[in-house]
């Protein structure tokens, strides 16, 4: 028997629908506004009032960024650090989590204590810099990879997930002669796709957006600068050139950077943001179902 809907039901449904529309508009508007400004002419942008559509369409903001020869090499560096960092981080973090998920591990509580201490107490930036310098990672691509191979927070999430896997699976595999490496790669990883995809998304987004490590540890080797650092420098150059042009101190710089005010700092900044976030937005829908399931399972178990 279908229950007859009352006036209160329609009122509640209307309130929910209005609330969801407001949430969607509030969420999407900043991105649509940035997209519109990134394609809008500089002279028109300075007038304000650009909302979700560019009034005077132009590609000049993106041309200024993409004509920079450093941007393509920086993109390759960023893609490489994201892929390598995600794979190595997923393996090392997963291996540690798999080990600590076993209650029969000798001195497991001591190992867990050593893992938890750095989550609450850090050695500081200067000791960390001296450590990186001592092991020879300054101005090296591997400074992006090695320090972040193990994420302790991600390890705790994966450990909680692994503890929910029936122990009988490992025992049956050991009876058949499998070792722990075989169990990890052939059993644990295939049945842990949700949590693996979730942690891979965490690590990948972190690597893609990272810029502080390059600012701290890459001082002379510009060939290994990631995309974020190069885009930041482009924004800084555009800002500096605009200030000089406004003060009337450098007509040459004004002509080179502004080109008749077809670009300005705000337009370049928005174009930079779009270039940065589009790859992540394209990848996220393919991992969303694993992301939701992995986070929920990892938070409920244990």
ABEGO torsion letter per residue (X at the ends): XBBBBBAAAAAAAAAAAAAAAAAAAAAAAAAAAAAAAAABBAAAAAAEGBBABBABBBAAAAAAAAABAAAAAAAAAAAAAAAAAAAAAAAAAAAAAAAAABAABBGAAAAAAAAAAAAABBAEAAAAAAAAAAAGABGBAAAAAAAAABBAAAAAAAAAAAAABBAAAAAAAAAAGBBAAAAAAAAAAAAAAAAAAAAAAAAAAAAAABAAAAAAABAABAAABBAAAAAAAAAAAAAAAAAAAAAGABAAAAAAAAGGGABBAAAAAAAAAAAAAAAAAAAAAAAAAAAAAAAAAAAABX
